[in-house]
Every structure is written in C-alpha cells, then in structure tokens.
Amino acid sequence: MHPEARELVESEDKSFKALGLILAAWDEGTENGVASEQMAYAALFAALTDLVSMYGEDAVVDLARGLERRLMQGEFTLGRVMQ
C-alpha cells in the first residue's frame, strides 16, 4: 500500500478513510494486472449501483448531471496549475 493510502486509511475522518481504502484496493488491482481503466469502470459501477439503491435513480441522475460542470472546471484534474 502506498504511504498516502495508508495515511488516509488511518485517518479519523470517515471520508478520508474511505478514500484510502479505495486507493489501496485500486493499488492491489493494478498490482495484479488489472488496468487502471478497468478499475475506474468497476469503481464507477459499484458507486452508482450503491447510490441508486440508497437514493433512487432520479437523485443519481441529478448527481451525474452536476458532474459535467465540475469536470469542466477541473475539479477532478490532478496536478493542474491554478492561475
């Protein structure tokens, strides 16, 4: 497990802990020959099916619609330079 993931897993913050666990699983998958793209699709599928079962399709559609703006604003782009 990468040190960053380990640090997140040990966090008291549940959101950081969850992210650390996901990153650790991602590392394990790629170390076992699963391509990052396949890990991404599997993670999205797992997340969306969980959200639909908890909140319903309409709420998840609203969430997905909001992602376009966030993506275009670079919220999910790592290593970008803010000007």
C-alpha positions, 0 to 999 in steps of 0.5 A: 500500500502506498504511504498516502493510502495508508495515511488516509486509511488511518485517518479519523475522518470517515471520508478520508478513510474511505478514500484510502481504502479505495486507493489501496484496493485500486493499488492491489488491482493494478498490482495484479494486472488489472488496468487502471481503466478497468478499475475506474469502470468497476469503481464507477459501477459499484458507486452508482449501483450503491447510490441508486439503491440508497437514493433512487435513480432520479437523485443519481441522475441529478448527481451525474448531471452536476458532474459535467460542470465540475469536470469542466472546471477541473475539479477532478484534474490532478496536478493542474496549475491554478492561475 
